[in-house]
Amino acid sequence: MKTRKLAALMTAAATSLFAGAAMAQEVTLKVHHFLAANSNQHMNLLTPWCDKIAKESNNRLKCQIYPSMQLGGTPPQLFDQARDGVADMVWTLPTYQAGRFTKSEAFELPFLTKNATTASPALWEYVQKNALDEFKGTKIIFMHMHDGATLHFGKVGPKTLEDLKGLKVRAPSRIGGKVIQALGMVPVQMPAPQVPESIAKGVVDGAMIPWEVMTPLKMQEITKFHVEVPAGKPKPSNSIFVLVMNQAKYDSLPADLKKVIDANSGLETSKWAGKVFDAPEGPARKLAQEQGGTFITISPAEYERWRKATDQVDDEWMKDVNAKGGNGKALYDEAVSLLKKYGSL
């Protein structure tokens, strides 16, 4: 009897010790992304997010952030690095992989989004309902858009569809490339870090890129013409961004650390991320003015011409969704409804 009691006490003590060790577990997450350490995204998005989870976990949950692809690979490979466990978390533009995130591409379709603040919560809600299968193997922490793609050129200042014809322009993604092509230009797809050198060397005439990333890339020194839509109108294109975590890594965390991650994920965090990506637009435009840049706002009539010219992009996307077994028209309508709900349309 005494032996059984002693064994039971020893088992209880061991269980308690193990539980205490689990509760005290410290985890450092490897976070990988493609932009520089001086980028808005690194300084004002990932770093504050990591600081917050460290504080809320009493420093048991920390990040080691690797900017500029320091863990190797290329920007289009980032999502798979998270899925496969090469990195614990990645921040990336998933549609750098053309044709893989077809349902999610709805939010990159032309003239649907005004800015990141209004579009980001709509994107989160849409993907949670319609496209989680495209992110299998990862846990989505938050999603967001940017301030909207603007056309920036080195040596030309187009004002009409006719002026755009034949210009070589950097495209951020498959849909971005289709928008550029529909407007009469020649799309050249490449990640953002390659854009400054490509414009400087004449590989492309310009780029479809948001104001948010202009400053860290020093684009105001290279591009002298900035073509914008009338105030308050949705912009020609946008891109979806995501912070994802390896699902197995998340599953391995003790319950209390999972709660910290969960508390810093989701709709409200996506709203916050959107605001972070809208904030640099004003300072970036001011810097372009100081650099002697010329701002061209297309006329309302011209804007409608651009919109009509890109209707085919919507139609082609719906066909692509249908070919994969989805309902393109229903998904498009839902994306529009959500964007209206949050004020982006």
C-alpha positions as CSV (number, residue, x, y, z in Angstrom):
1,M,0.0,0.0,0.0
2,K,2.8,2.4,1.0
3,T,4.6,1.5,-2.2
4,R,1.6,2.4,-4.3
5,K,1.1,5.7,-2.5
6,L,4.7,6.6,-3.0
7,A,4.5,5.7,-6.7
8,A,1.3,7.8,-7.0
9,L,3.0,10.8,-5.3
10,M,6.1,10.5,-7.5
11,T,3.9,10.4,-10.6
12,A,1.9,13.4,-9.5
13,A,5.1,15.3,-8.8
14,A,6.5,14.4,-12.2
15,T,3.3,15.5,-13.9
16,S,3.3,18.8,-12.0
17,L,7.0,19.4,-12.9
18,F,6.3,18.6,-16.5
19,A,3.3,21.0,-16.6
20,G,5.4,23.7,-15.0
21,A,8.1,23.2,-17.6
22,A,5.5,23.4,-20.3
23,M,4.0,26.6,-18.9
24,A,7.5,28.1,-18.7
25,Q,8.4,27.1,-22.2
26,E,10.1,29.9,-24.2
27,V,9.7,30.0,-28.0
28,T,11.6,32.1,-30.5
29,L,9.8,32.4,-33.8
30,K,11.8,32.8,-37.1
31,V,10.0,35.4,-39.1
32,H,11.1,35.9,-42.7
33,H,10.2,38.6,-45.3
34,F,11.5,40.1,-48.5
35,L,11.8,43.8,-47.7
36,A,14.6,45.7,-46.1
37,A,14.9,46.4,-42.4
38,N,14.2,50.1,-43.0
39,S,10.8,49.4,-44.7
40,N,7.5,50.5,-43.2
41,Q,6.5,46.9,-43.0
42,H,9.5,45.8,-41.0
43,M,9.6,48.8,-38.6
44,N,5.9,49.6,-38.1
45,L,4.2,46.3,-38.7
46,L,6.2,43.2,-37.8
47,T,8.4,44.7,-35.1
48,P,5.5,46.2,-33.1
49,W,3.5,43.0,-33.5
50,C,6.5,40.9,-32.2
51,D,7.0,43.3,-29.3
52,K,3.4,43.0,-28.4
53,I,3.3,39.2,-28.3
54,A,6.6,39.3,-26.3
55,K,5.0,41.6,-23.7
56,E,1.8,39.7,-23.5
57,S,3.7,36.4,-23.0
58,N,6.1,37.8,-20.4
59,N,8.9,37.4,-22.9
60,R,8.2,33.7,-23.4
61,L,7.2,34.2,-27.0
62,K,9.7,36.2,-29.1
63,C,10.6,36.8,-32.7
64,Q,13.8,36.8,-34.7
65,I,13.0,38.7,-37.8
66,Y,15.0,38.0,-41.0
67,P,14.5,40.8,-43.6
68,S,15.6,40.9,-47.2
69,M,15.3,37.1,-47.7
70,Q,18.2,36.4,-45.2
71,L,17.1,32.8,-44.8
72,G,17.5,32.3,-48.5
73,G,15.2,31.7,-51.4
74,T,13.1,34.2,-53.4
75,P,10.0,36.2,-52.5
76,P,7.7,33.8,-54.5
77,Q,9.0,31.0,-52.3
78,L,8.1,32.6,-49.0
79,F,4.7,31.1,-48.5
80,D,6.0,27.6,-49.0
81,Q,8.8,28.3,-46.5
82,A,6.1,28.9,-43.8
83,R,4.1,25.9,-44.9
84,D,7.1,23.6,-45.0
85,G,8.7,24.9,-41.7
86,V,11.8,26.5,-43.2
87,A,10.6,29.6,-41.3
88,D,8.1,29.7,-38.5
89,M,6.3,32.7,-39.9
90,V,6.5,34.7,-43.1
91,W,5.1,38.0,-44.3
92,T,4.6,37.9,-48.0
93,L,2.6,38.7,-51.1
94,P,1.2,35.3,-51.8
95,T,0.2,36.1,-55.4
96,Y,3.8,36.4,-56.4
97,Q,3.0,32.7,-57.2
98,A,0.9,33.2,-60.3
99,G,-2.3,31.2,-60.4
100,R,-2.0,29.5,-57.0
101,F,-4.3,31.8,-54.9
102,T,-7.0,32.3,-57.5
103,K,-10.0,32.9,-55.2
104,S,-8.0,35.3,-53.0
105,E,-7.0,37.3,-56.2
106,A,-10.5,38.8,-56.2
107,F,-9.1,41.7,-54.1
108,E,-6.5,42.4,-56.7
109,L,-9.0,43.0,-59.5
110,P,-9.1,46.5,-61.0
111,F,-10.7,49.6,-59.5
112,L,-12.1,47.9,-56.4
113,T,-10.1,49.3,-53.5
114,K,-9.4,52.9,-52.3
115,N,-6.9,52.1,-49.6
116,A,-5.7,49.5,-47.1
117,T,-7.7,50.7,-44.1
118,T,-11.0,49.9,-45.7
119,A,-10.0,46.9,-47.9
120,S,-8.0,44.9,-45.3
121,P,-10.9,43.8,-43.0
122,A,-12.9,43.0,-46.1
123,L,-10.1,40.8,-47.4
124,W,-9.9,39.0,-44.0
125,E,-13.6,38.3,-43.9
126,Y,-13.6,37.1,-47.5
127,V,-10.7,34.7,-47.2
128,Q,-12.0,33.2,-43.9
129,K,-15.2,32.3,-45.7
130,N,-14.1,31.4,-49.1
131,A,-10.4,30.7,-49.6
132,L,-8.8,29.1,-46.5
133,D,-8.0,26.0,-48.6
134,E,-5.5,28.1,-50.5
135,F,-3.5,28.6,-47.3
136,K,-3.5,25.0,-46.2
137,G,-0.6,24.1,-43.9
138,T,-0.4,27.5,-42.3
139,K,-2.3,29.5,-39.8
140,I,-3.2,33.0,-41.1
141,I,-2.3,35.6,-38.5
142,F,-3.6,38.6,-40.4
143,M,-4.1,39.9,-43.9
144,H,-4.0,43.3,-45.4
145,M,-3.8,45.4,-48.6
146,H,-1.7,48.4,-49.4
147,D,-2.7,52.0,-50.1
148,G,-3.5,51.1,-53.8
149,A,-1.3,50.8,-56.8
150,T,-0.3,54.0,-58.6
151,L,1.6,54.3,-61.9
152,H,5.0,55.8,-61.6
153,F,7.3,56.5,-64.6
154,G,10.9,57.5,-65.1
155,K,10.8,59.7,-68.3
156,V,7.2,59.9,-69.6
157,G,4.0,61.4,-68.2
158,P,1.0,59.6,-69.8
159,K,-2.5,61.1,-69.4
160,T,-4.6,58.9,-71.6
161,L,-5.0,55.3,-72.7
162,E,-3.3,56.3,-76.0
163,D,-0.3,57.6,-74.1
164,L,0.0,54.3,-72.1
165,K,0.2,52.1,-75.2
166,G,3.4,50.1,-75.4
167,L,5.0,51.3,-72.2
168,K,6.8,48.5,-70.3
169,V,5.6,48.5,-66.7
170,R,6.4,46.4,-63.7
171,A,3.5,44.2,-62.6
172,P,3.3,43.0,-58.9
173,S,1.3,39.8,-59.7
174,R,-0.7,37.9,-62.3
175,I,-3.8,40.1,-61.9
176,G,-1.7,43.2,-61.8
177,G,-0.1,42.1,-65.1
178,K,-3.5,41.6,-66.7
179,V,-4.6,45.1,-65.6
180,I,-1.5,46.7,-67.1
181,Q,-2.0,44.7,-70.3
182,A,-5.7,45.7,-70.5
183,L,-4.6,49.4,-70.3
184,G,-2.4,48.9,-73.3
185,M,1.0,48.6,-71.6
186,V,3.4,45.7,-71.5
187,P,3.5,44.0,-68.1
188,V,6.9,42.8,-66.7
189,Q,6.3,40.9,-63.5
190,M,8.9,41.3,-60.7
191,P,9.1,41.6,-56.9
192,A,9.2,45.2,-55.5
193,P,13.0,45.1,-54.5
194,Q,14.0,44.7,-58.2
195,V,12.0,47.7,-59.4
196,P,14.4,50.6,-58.8
197,E,17.3,49.1,-60.8
198,S,15.0,47.9,-63.6
199,I,13.6,51.5,-64.1
200,A,17.1,53.1,-63.8
201,K,18.5,50.7,-66.4
202,G,15.5,51.1,-68.7
203,V,14.4,47.5,-68.4
204,V,10.9,49.0,-67.7
205,D,9.5,52.5,-68.2
206,G,7.6,52.5,-65.0
207,A,6.0,50.6,-62.2
208,M,2.5,49.9,-60.8
209,I,3.4,50.2,-57.1
210,P,1.9,51.8,-54.0
211,W,3.2,54.9,-52.3
212,E,3.9,52.9,-49.2
213,V,6.9,51.2,-50.6
214,M,8.3,54.1,-52.7
215,T,10.4,55.7,-49.9
216,P,12.4,52.6,-48.7
217,L,13.1,51.8,-52.4
218,K,14.1,55.4,-53.0
219,M,11.8,55.4,-56.0
220,Q,11.2,59.2,-55.7
221,E,14.7,59.7,-57.0
222,I,14.1,57.5,-60.0
223,T,10.5,58.1,-61.1
224,K,9.6,61.7,-62.0
225,F,6.0,61.2,-63.2
226,H,3.2,59.9,-60.9
227,V,-0.2,59.2,-62.5
228,E,-3.1,59.2,-60.1
229,V,-6.9,58.6,-60.3
230,P,-9.4,61.3,-59.2
231,A,-9.6,61.8,-55.5
232,G,-11.8,59.3,-53.7
233,K,-11.9,56.8,-56.5
234,P,-10.8,53.2,-56.3
235,K,-7.3,52.7,-57.7
236,P,-6.2,50.6,-60.7
237,S,-5.0,47.7,-58.7
238,N,-3.9,46.4,-55.3
239,S,-2.1,43.4,-53.8
240,I,-2.9,41.1,-50.9
241,F,-0.4,40.5,-48.1
242,V,-0.4,38.0,-45.3
243,L,1.4,37.0,-42.2
244,V,1.2,33.3,-41.9
245,M,2.5,30.8,-39.3
246,N,3.5,27.2,-39.9
247,Q,0.5,25.2,-38.7
248,A,2.6,22.5,-36.9
249,K,4.6,25.2,-35.1
250,Y,1.4,26.8,-33.8
251,D,0.0,23.4,-32.8
252,S,3.1,22.7,-30.8
253,L,2.7,25.8,-28.6
254,P,1.4,25.4,-25.1
255,A,-2.2,26.6,-24.6
256,D,-1.4,30.0,-23.0
257,L,1.0,30.9,-25.8
258,K,-1.6,30.0,-28.4
259,K,-3.9,32.4,-26.7
260,V,-1.4,35.2,-27.1
261,I,-1.1,34.5,-30.8
262,D,-4.8,34.3,-31.2
263,A,-5.3,37.6,-29.4
264,N,-3.0,39.2,-32.0
265,S,-4.6,37.6,-35.0
266,G,-7.8,38.1,-37.0
267,L,-10.1,40.9,-38.1
268,E,-9.0,43.6,-35.7
269,T,-5.3,43.0,-36.3
270,S,-6.0,43.1,-40.1
271,K,-7.6,46.5,-39.6
272,W,-4.6,47.7,-37.8
273,A,-2.2,46.4,-40.5
274,G,-4.2,48.2,-43.1
275,K,-3.8,51.5,-41.2
276,V,0.0,50.9,-41.0
277,F,0.1,50.5,-44.8
278,D,-1.9,53.7,-45.5
279,A,0.1,55.9,-43.1
280,P,3.2,56.4,-45.4
281,E,1.2,57.7,-48.4
282,G,1.2,61.4,-47.4
283,P,4.9,61.6,-46.5
284,A,5.9,59.6,-49.6
285,R,3.9,62.0,-51.9
286,K,5.5,65.0,-50.2
287,L,9.0,63.6,-50.8
288,A,8.2,63.1,-54.5
289,Q,7.1,66.7,-54.6
290,E,10.3,67.8,-53.0
291,Q,12.2,65.7,-55.5
292,G,10.6,67.7,-58.3
293,G,8.1,65.0,-59.4
294,T,5.2,65.8,-61.7
295,F,1.8,64.7,-60.5
296,I,-0.8,63.8,-63.2
297,T,-4.4,63.2,-62.2
298,I,-6.4,61.7,-65.0
299,S,-9.8,63.3,-65.8
300,P,-13.0,61.7,-64.6
301,A,-13.9,60.8,-68.2
302,E,-10.5,59.2,-68.7
303,Y,-10.9,57.3,-65.5
304,E,-14.1,55.8,-66.8
305,R,-12.3,54.8,-70.0
306,W,-9.7,53.0,-67.9
307,R,-12.3,51.2,-65.9
308,K,-14.1,50.0,-69.0
309,A,-10.9,48.8,-70.6
310,T,-10.2,46.6,-67.6
311,D,-13.7,44.9,-67.5
312,Q,-12.1,42.0,-69.3
313,V,-9.8,41.3,-66.4
314,D,-12.8,40.6,-64.1
315,D,-14.4,38.4,-66.8
316,E,-11.2,36.4,-67.2
317,W,-10.7,35.9,-63.5
318,M,-14.3,34.6,-63.1
319,K,-13.6,32.1,-65.9
320,D,-10.4,31.0,-64.1
321,V,-12.3,30.4,-60.8
322,N,-15.0,28.5,-62.7
323,A,-12.4,26.3,-64.3
324,K,-11.2,25.3,-60.8
325,G,-14.7,24.4,-59.7
326,G,-15.6,27.6,-58.0
327,N,-18.3,30.2,-58.8
328,G,-16.5,33.3,-60.1
329,K,-19.5,35.6,-60.3
330,A,-20.7,34.8,-56.7
331,L,-17.2,35.3,-55.3
332,Y,-16.8,38.6,-57.2
333,D,-20.1,39.8,-55.9
334,E,-19.2,38.8,-52.4
335,A,-15.9,40.7,-52.6
336,V,-17.7,43.8,-53.9
337,S,-20.3,43.5,-51.1
338,L,-17.6,43.3,-48.4
339,L,-15.6,46.2,-49.8
340,K,-18.8,48.3,-49.8
341,K,-19.5,47.1,-46.2
342,Y,-16.1,48.5,-45.0
343,G,-16.2,51.6,-47.3
344,S,-13.7,50.8,-50.0
345,L,-16.3,51.1,-52.8
